[in-house]
């Protein structure tokens, strides 16, 4: 396997992990910002008030996005395994 091919494999792996993880992270970020704004407006600084909505958003996001994430990962894995002969040279 050449260095260019190894770099391309690593690049594809990083991009796939970015695309799979980004929606969940963005959802958590958005909920965190909204909860922080609500905390600032109400002067309520309870740590549980910050953590529970964010955890609930992560759970809902994972449940809703799981089919898309699974399809994306299966597609990447299928492409990787279909090109195994090319990598062995």
N, C-alpha and C positions, 0 to 999 in steps of 0.2 A: 504494500500500500504506500502510495506516495504521500509526501507531506501535504500537498494540495488537497488530496482526497480526505486526509485526516482532518484538516482544517474545515473542509466543507461539511463533514459529518458532525463535527463539534458545533459549527454554526447552525446547522439544521436542528440539532438537539436544543441549543439555547433558544432559538426562535420558537420552537414548538413549546418549550416550557414557558416562555414569555407569553405567548398567545393563550395558553391554557390558564396561567395564573393571573394574568392582568385583569380580567373582568372581576374576579373575586376581590383582588386587592383594591381596585378602584371603587367597588361597592363599599368595602370597609372604610376606605378613606372618606367617601362622601357621607356615609352615616356618621363617622367620627366628627367631621366638620359640622354637620347639622346638630348633633348632640352637644358639641362644644358651644355653638352659638346659643342653643337653648339654655345651657348652663350659665353662660355669661348674662343672658337676659334675665334669668330668674335668680341669679346669685346662689344657685344650688351647686355645691361642689362635692357631692357624694360620688366616690369612685365607682360604686355599683351602678349608678345611673349612667355612667359613661360606658361601662363594660357590657352590660346586659343587652342594650339595643345593638351594639356592634356584633356581639356573638350571635344574636338572633338574625341579623342581616347576613352574616356569613353562612349560617345554616340554611336560610331560605335561598341565598344565592347559589350555594353548592347544590341544593336539591333541584333548583330550576335549571342550572347550567350543566348538570352532570351528563345528560345525553350528548350535548354538544362537545363537552370536554372528552368524553369517552370516544366519540367518533373521531375527533382530532388526533387523539393518541393512538387509536387503532390504525388510522390512515398512516401516521408516521411510522409505526412499527411494521406495517405491511410493506411500505416502501423500503424500509431498512432491510427487512428479511428478503425481499425480492431481489435486491442488489448484492446479496452476500458473495456471489461468484465474482463480482467486480472488485470487491474489497479484498479477496483472498490473493489476488495477483501481486 
